[in-house]
């Protein structure tokens, strides 16, 4: 008996056991196999779901085109598994688009994700990392001898964004005896980046409110390096959520999230007074958050930006790398939603603006006058689709002292963290300013939580 003479269910069970890459080869072996494999939606669906996360978030979501989607992902595998650098470079746009699709449609169940496993394996290849993750302008100055920046700014921005999504380990090394962090630090503490056009945050300095992913990348490098030098006492709470490849990017499989194929929550919810505020909040703000803040001594910051070398540096050219030590503060924040309002003119019109308030307490020291404060702010979605956090730190009841602007890496409800810049409330072009990041560690403990989780105790000590 020939293979094609087997019962349909028997044959398809056999073909379900081959690798997805072999389906195209099987279809070319004979006219009979071509008829059986080509257009066999059931076969392609099984292979897709065996190798990748189900892109449907809800049972009501329409089924994707399993054949076309799997064929694209097989092509992605082949490109990234190829030993040809030219092939990778030729498919630069294709790879970035497909990786973004895998991230957008991926999900975790019991901490596991097929998409995460796939991407982690593919980018464990140093050649793939160098070709797609290390192409920002940071790697035109730092990095290994085989790393270099992309030729145009948009490719550099896209590479930096993917690097932020991938994650940046603390041990990022660079050319000779230098790491990337002196060059990243040079970018982060360059006060020319923080103007009205950039909203004093991680946005491009052209008024567009598009995220400056090269700056975000540098912030993550600096924070990771500094955090790795800190005392281990609090590191269980302050392990940076981007320390491992593709960690904390994928949503829980059964999380209450908008469907991938459905519009996000409507701002009309703001008109429902009977609905609790937390249920009107698509950003999941209320809870306990861990925060890290870094800063240079002000004299060092001022000297770096306004010394002779800085004054003579042409506009658009980076300042030299710096190795001056920074101070680090670890902070716990307790936030609660206070209001939900309609989006502004420059926001995504399908998403509300959610306001919050809370309190912040430094765990490193309570003697610092800047250690403990109240905090308030708002979260909104930009026209570009990024989640923007604006915060104000308030002391002595009503004294505004610091502000910060940040974006949530990974988008809506991402566990990757909120990364940005803090600065003086007066918007002084002479500073101070520095990098910051925060991420949610738990929900708020309620009175009905009989045993409690202990997180609120950090705020009440």
C-alpha positions as CSV (number, residue, x, y, z in Angstrom):
1,X,0.0,0.0,0.0
2,X,1.3,3.4,-0.9
3,X,1.4,6.3,1.6
4,X,-1.3,8.2,-0.3
5,X,-3.6,5.2,-0.1
6,X,-3.9,5.5,3.7
7,X,-7.1,6.7,5.2
8,X,-7.2,10.5,5.3
9,X,-7.1,10.7,9.2
10,X,-4.1,8.3,9.3
11,X,-2.2,10.2,6.6
12,X,-2.8,13.6,8.2
13,X,-1.7,12.3,11.6
14,X,1.6,11.2,10.0
15,X,2.1,14.5,8.3
16,X,1.4,16.4,11.5
17,X,4.6,14.8,12.9
18,X,7.0,16.3,10.3
19,X,8.6,19.7,10.7
20,X,6.7,22.7,9.3
21,X,9.6,23.5,7.0
22,X,9.1,20.1,5.3
23,X,5.5,20.7,4.2
24,X,6.6,22.6,1.1
25,X,9.1,19.9,0.2
26,X,6.4,17.2,0.6
27,X,4.1,19.1,-1.7
28,X,6.8,19.0,-4.4
29,X,7.4,15.2,-4.2
30,X,4.4,14.3,-6.3
31,X,1.1,15.6,-7.8
32,X,-0.8,13.6,-5.2
33,X,1.1,15.0,-2.2
34,X,0.7,18.5,-3.7
35,X,-3.1,18.0,-3.8
36,X,-3.1,16.7,-0.3
37,X,-0.8,19.3,1.3
38,X,-1.5,22.5,-0.6
39,X,-4.6,24.2,0.8
40,X,-5.0,21.8,3.7
41,X,-6.1,24.3,6.3
42,X,-6.4,21.6,9.0
43,X,-2.8,20.4,8.5
44,X,-1.3,23.9,8.6
45,X,-3.4,24.9,11.6
46,X,-2.1,21.9,13.6
47,X,1.5,22.8,12.7
48,X,1.0,26.4,13.6
49,X,-0.5,25.7,17.0
50,X,2.2,23.1,17.8
51,X,5.0,25.6,17.1
52,X,3.5,29.0,17.9
53,X,1.1,30.6,20.3
54,X,-2.5,30.8,19.2
55,X,-3.0,34.3,17.9
56,X,-6.7,34.3,18.9
57,X,-7.2,35.9,22.3
58,X,-10.9,35.0,22.5
59,X,-13.1,32.3,21.2
60,X,-15.0,34.9,19.2
61,X,-11.9,36.1,17.4
62,X,-11.9,35.0,13.7
63,X,-9.4,32.3,12.6
64,X,-6.4,33.6,10.8
65,X,-5.2,32.3,7.4
66,X,-3.3,29.4,8.9
67,X,-1.6,28.5,5.6
68,X,-0.3,32.0,4.8
69,X,0.7,32.7,8.4
70,X,2.6,29.5,8.8
71,X,4.4,30.0,5.5
72,X,5.6,33.4,6.6
73,X,6.9,32.1,9.9
74,X,8.7,29.2,8.2
75,X,10.4,31.8,6.0
76,X,11.4,33.7,9.1
77,X,13.0,30.6,10.6
78,X,14.9,29.9,7.4
79,X,16.2,33.5,7.2
80,X,17.3,33.6,10.8
81,X,18.8,30.1,10.7
82,X,20.7,30.9,7.5
83,X,24.5,31.3,7.7
84,X,24.3,34.0,5.0
85,X,24.7,37.5,6.4
86,X,23.5,38.8,3.0
87,X,20.3,36.9,3.3
88,X,19.6,38.4,6.7
89,X,20.4,41.9,5.5
90,X,18.2,41.5,2.4
91,X,15.2,40.5,4.6
92,X,15.8,43.1,7.3
93,X,12.3,44.6,7.0
94,X,10.6,41.2,6.7
95,X,12.3,39.9,9.9
96,X,11.4,43.0,11.9
97,X,7.8,42.9,10.8
98,X,7.4,39.1,11.5
99,X,9.1,39.4,14.9
100,X,6.7,42.2,15.8
101,X,3.8,40.0,14.7
102,X,5.0,37.1,17.0
103,X,5.3,39.5,19.9
104,X,1.9,41.1,19.3
105,X,0.1,37.7,18.9
106,X,2.1,35.8,21.6
107,X,0.8,34.9,25.0
108,X,1.9,33.0,28.1
109,X,0.2,30.2,29.9
110,X,1.7,29.0,33.2
111,X,4.7,31.1,32.4
112,X,5.3,29.4,29.1
113,X,5.1,30.8,25.5
114,X,5.9,29.1,22.3
115,X,6.5,32.4,20.6
116,X,8.9,33.4,23.4
117,X,10.8,30.1,23.1
118,X,11.0,30.5,19.3
119,X,12.3,34.0,19.4
120,X,14.7,33.3,22.3
121,X,16.2,30.4,20.3
122,X,16.5,32.4,17.1
123,X,18.2,35.4,18.7
124,X,20.6,33.4,20.7
125,X,22.5,33.3,17.5
126,X,25.1,36.1,17.8
127,X,24.8,36.8,14.1
128,X,21.1,37.5,14.4
129,X,21.6,39.7,17.4
130,X,24.3,41.7,15.6
131,X,22.2,42.0,12.4
132,X,18.9,43.0,14.0
133,X,19.4,44.1,17.6
134,X,22.7,46.0,17.5
135,X,22.1,48.5,14.7
136,X,21.4,51.7,16.6
137,X,23.8,54.6,16.7
138,X,25.0,53.3,20.1
139,X,26.8,50.5,18.1
140,X,28.4,53.0,15.8
141,X,30.4,54.1,18.8
142,X,30.5,51.0,21.1
143,X,29.9,47.3,20.6
144,X,32.2,44.7,19.1
145,X,34.3,45.1,16.0
146,X,31.7,43.4,13.8
147,X,28.8,45.5,15.1
148,X,27.8,48.7,13.3
149,X,24.9,51.1,13.1
150,X,22.4,51.0,10.3
151,X,22.7,53.5,7.5
152,X,19.5,55.4,8.1
153,X,17.8,56.7,11.2
154,X,14.5,54.7,10.8
155,X,16.4,51.4,10.6
156,X,18.4,52.5,13.7
157,X,15.2,53.3,15.6
158,X,13.6,50.0,14.6
159,X,16.6,48.0,15.7
160,X,16.7,49.9,19.0
161,X,13.1,49.2,19.5
162,X,13.6,45.4,18.9
163,X,16.6,45.5,21.3
164,X,14.3,47.0,24.0
165,X,11.7,44.4,23.4
166,X,14.3,41.6,23.4
167,X,15.8,42.8,26.6
168,X,19.3,44.1,27.6
169,X,21.3,41.9,30.1
170,X,23.4,43.7,32.6
171,X,26.6,42.3,31.2
172,X,26.5,44.0,27.8
173,X,30.1,44.2,26.7
174,X,31.8,46.3,24.1
175,X,34.9,47.2,22.2
176,X,38.2,46.5,24.0
177,X,37.9,47.2,27.7
178,X,34.9,49.4,27.5
179,X,31.2,48.4,27.8
180,X,28.3,50.1,26.0
181,X,27.2,51.9,29.2
182,X,29.7,54.9,28.9
183,X,28.4,55.7,25.5
184,X,24.8,55.1,26.5
185,X,25.3,57.3,29.6
186,X,26.6,60.0,27.3
187,X,23.3,60.0,25.4
188,X,21.1,59.8,28.5
189,X,22.8,62.7,30.3
190,X,23.0,64.9,27.2
191,X,20.6,67.7,28.2
192,X,20.2,68.7,24.6
193,X,17.8,65.8,24.2
194,X,15.3,67.3,26.7
195,X,13.4,70.2,25.3
196,X,9.8,71.3,24.6
197,X,9.9,69.4,21.3
198,X,10.7,66.1,23.1
199,X,8.4,66.9,26.1
200,X,11.5,66.4,28.3
201,X,11.1,62.7,27.8
202,X,12.0,59.7,25.6
203,X,10.5,61.2,22.5
204,X,12.2,62.4,19.3
205,X,13.4,66.0,19.5
206,X,11.3,67.1,16.5
207,X,7.9,67.7,18.1
208,X,6.4,64.5,16.5
209,X,5.9,62.7,19.9
210,X,7.3,59.6,18.3
211,X,9.3,57.5,20.7
212,X,13.1,57.9,20.5
213,X,13.9,54.2,20.8
214,X,17.6,54.8,20.6
215,X,17.3,56.9,23.8
216,X,15.1,54.3,25.5
217,X,17.7,51.6,24.6
218,X,20.5,53.7,26.2
219,X,18.4,54.3,29.3
220,X,17.9,50.6,29.7
221,X,21.6,49.9,29.3
222,X,22.5,52.5,31.9
223,X,19.8,51.4,34.4
224,X,20.8,47.8,33.9
225,X,24.5,48.5,34.5
226,X,23.8,50.6,37.6
227,X,21.4,48.2,39.1
228,X,23.9,45.4,38.7
229,X,26.3,47.3,41.0
230,X,23.8,47.8,43.8
231,X,23.5,46.0,47.1
232,X,21.8,42.6,46.8
233,X,19.6,43.4,49.7
234,X,16.6,44.5,47.6
235,X,17.4,42.8,44.4
236,X,14.6,40.3,44.7
237,X,12.2,43.2,44.3
238,X,14.3,45.2,41.9
239,X,15.5,42.6,39.3
240,X,14.9,44.6,36.1
241,X,12.1,43.1,34.0
242,X,14.2,43.3,30.8
243,X,17.2,41.2,32.2
244,X,16.3,38.1,30.2
245,X,15.5,37.7,26.5
246,X,11.9,38.4,25.8
247,X,11.0,38.3,29.5
248,X,7.8,40.0,30.7
249,X,6.7,40.9,27.1
250,X,3.9,38.4,26.5
251,X,0.5,38.7,28.2
252,X,-1.1,36.0,30.2
253,X,-3.1,33.8,27.9
254,X,-6.4,34.3,29.8
255,X,-5.8,37.9,30.9
256,X,-8.7,40.3,30.6
257,X,-7.3,42.1,27.6
258,X,-8.8,43.6,24.4
259,X,-8.9,41.1,21.6
260,X,-6.1,41.3,19.1
261,X,-8.7,41.8,16.4
262,X,-11.0,44.1,18.3
263,X,-10.7,47.8,19.1
264,X,-9.4,48.8,22.5
265,X,-11.8,49.9,25.3
266,X,-13.9,52.8,24.3
267,X,-13.5,56.2,26.1
268,X,-17.3,56.2,26.4
269,X,-16.6,54.2,29.6
270,X,-15.7,57.6,31.1
271,X,-19.4,58.5,31.0
272,X,-20.5,55.6,33.1
273,X,-20.5,57.0,36.7
274,X,-21.7,53.7,38.2
275,X,-18.7,51.7,36.9
276,X,-15.7,51.5,39.4
277,X,-12.7,53.5,38.3
278,X,-10.4,50.4,38.1
279,X,-12.8,48.8,35.7
280,X,-12.7,51.9,33.5
281,X,-8.9,51.7,33.4
282,X,-7.4,49.7,30.5
283,X,-3.8,50.4,31.7
284,X,-4.1,48.4,35.0
285,X,-2.5,51.1,37.1
286,X,-3.7,50.5,40.6
287,X,-1.1,48.4,42.5
288,X,2.4,48.3,44.0
289,X,5.2,49.4,41.6
290,X,9.0,49.1,42.0
291,X,11.0,52.1,40.6
292,X,14.7,52.8,40.0
293,X,16.0,56.3,39.6
294,X,19.6,57.3,38.7
295,X,21.4,60.6,38.7
296,X,24.8,62.2,38.3
297,X,26.2,64.6,40.9
298,X,24.9,68.0,39.7
299,X,28.4,69.4,39.3
300,X,29.3,66.4,37.1
301,X,26.2,66.8,35.1
302,X,26.8,70.5,34.6
303,X,30.5,70.0,33.7
304,X,29.6,67.3,31.2
305,X,27.1,69.4,29.4
306,X,28.7,72.8,29.5
307,X,32.5,72.3,29.5
308,X,34.7,73.4,26.7
309,X,34.4,70.0,24.9
310,X,30.6,70.1,25.1
311,X,30.4,73.7,23.8
312,X,32.6,72.8,20.8
313,X,30.7,69.7,19.9
314,X,28.7,70.4,16.7
315,X,24.9,70.2,16.9
316,X,23.7,66.6,16.2
317,X,27.0,65.1,17.3
318,X,27.2,63.0,20.5
319,X,29.2,64.1,23.5
320,X,32.2,61.8,24.5
321,X,31.6,58.7,26.6
322,X,31.5,59.3,30.4
323,X,32.4,57.0,33.3
324,X,31.5,59.2,36.2
325,X,29.7,57.3,39.0
326,X,25.9,57.7,39.4
327,X,23.7,57.6,42.5
328,X,20.9,55.0,42.5
329,X,17.6,55.1,44.4
330,X,15.2,52.1,44.6
331,X,11.6,53.2,45.3
332,X,8.3,51.5,46.0
333,X,5.2,53.2,44.8
334,X,1.5,52.5,45.7
335,X,-0.8,53.9,42.9
336,X,-4.5,54.2,42.7
337,X,-6.8,55.4,39.9
338,X,-8.5,58.8,40.6
339,X,-10.2,59.7,37.4
340,X,-10.8,58.6,33.8
341,X,-11.2,61.3,31.1
342,X,-11.5,61.5,27.4
343,X,-8.4,61.6,25.2
344,X,-6.7,64.8,24.2
345,X,-6.4,66.1,20.7
346,X,-3.0,64.6,20.2
347,X,-3.9,61.2,21.8
348,X,-5.2,57.9,20.3
349,X,-8.9,58.8,20.2
350,X,-10.0,55.2,21.0
351,X,-8.2,55.2,24.4
352,X,-9.0,57.2,27.6
353,X,-6.6,59.2,29.8
354,X,-6.4,57.7,33.2
355,X,-5.3,59.8,36.2
356,X,-3.7,58.4,39.4
357,X,-2.2,59.3,42.7
358,X,-0.3,57.5,45.4
359,X,2.8,57.6,47.6
360,X,6.4,56.7,47.0
361,X,9.0,55.5,49.5
362,X,12.7,54.9,48.9
363,X,14.0,51.7,50.3
364,X,17.7,52.6,50.2
365,X,17.5,55.5,52.6
366,X,14.9,57.6,54.4
367,X,17.4,60.3,55.3
368,X,17.4,61.8,51.8
369,X,15.1,64.8,51.5
370,X,14.0,63.5,48.1
371,X,13.4,59.9,49.4
372,X,9.7,59.9,50.2
373,X,6.9,61.8,48.4
374,X,3.4,61.8,47.1
375,X,3.0,61.1,43.4
376,X,0.4,61.8,40.8
377,X,0.1,61.6,37.1
378,X,-1.7,60.2,34.1
379,X,-1.4,57.5,31.5
380,X,-2.5,58.0,27.9
381,X,-2.0,56.4,24.5
382,X,-0.2,58.5,21.9
383,X,-1.3,58.9,18.3
384,X,1.6,56.6,17.5
385,X,0.0,53.9,19.7
386,X,2.5,54.0,22.6
387,X,1.5,54.1,26.2
388,X,2.8,57.3,27.8
389,X,3.2,57.9,31.6
390,X,3.5,61.4,33.0
391,X,4.2,61.7,36.7
392,X,4.8,64.5,39.2
393,X,6.5,63.9,42.6
394,X,5.0,66.1,45.3
395,X,6.7,66.9,48.7
396,X,5.4,68.5,51.9
397,X,1.8,68.3,50.7
398,X,1.8,70.5,47.7
399,X,5.4,71.2,46.6
400,X,6.0,69.8,43.1
401,X,9.7,69.0,42.7
402,X,10.3,66.4,40.0
403,X,8.5,65.3,36.9
404,X,9.0,62.4,34.6
405,X,8.0,61.3,31.1
406,X,8.1,57.6,30.1
407,X,6.7,55.0,27.8
408,X,5.6,51.5,28.5
409,X,7.9,49.2,26.6
410,X,5.8,46.5,24.9
411,X,2.6,48.5,24.9
412,X,-0.7,48.3,26.8
413,X,-0.3,46.5,30.2
414,X,3.1,45.2,29.3
415,X,5.0,43.8,32.2
416,X,8.3,44.8,30.7
417,X,8.2,48.2,32.5
418,X,7.8,51.9,32.0
419,X,11.1,53.6,30.9
420,X,11.9,57.3,30.6
421,X,13.4,60.4,32.0
422,X,12.9,62.4,35.2
423,X,13.7,66.2,35.3
424,X,13.2,69.3,37.4
425,X,9.6,70.6,37.5
426,X,10.8,74.0,36.3
427,X,12.0,72.5,33.0
428,X,15.4,74.1,33.5
429,X,17.6,73.5,30.4
430,X,20.6,73.2,32.8
431,X,19.0,70.2,34.5
432,X,19.0,68.2,36.6
433,X,17.7,65.1,34.7
434,X,18.3,61.4,34.6
435,X,17.0,58.0,33.8
436,X,14.2,56.1,35.5
437,X,12.0,53.0,35.1
438,X,9.2,51.4,37.0
439,X,7.2,48.2,36.8
440,X,4.2,46.6,38.6
441,X,5.1,44.0,41.2
442,X,1.6,43.2,42.7
443,X,-2.0,44.3,42.9
444,X,-3.2,46.3,45.9
445,X,-4.0,44.2,49.0
446,X,-7.6,44.7,50.0
447,X,-9.3,44.2,53.4
448,X,-10.8,41.0,52.1
449,X,-7.3,39.6,51.5
450,X,-7.2,37.6,54.6
451,X,-3.6,36.6,54.6
452,X,-2.2,39.6,52.5
453,X,0.8,39.5,50.3
454,X,3.0,41.8,52.3
455,X,3.6,44.3,49.4
456,X,1.7,47.1,51.1
457,X,3.9,46.8,54.1
458,X,6.7,48.4,52.1
459,X,4.6,51.6,52.0
460,X,3.6,51.5,55.6
461,X,6.9,50.9,57.4
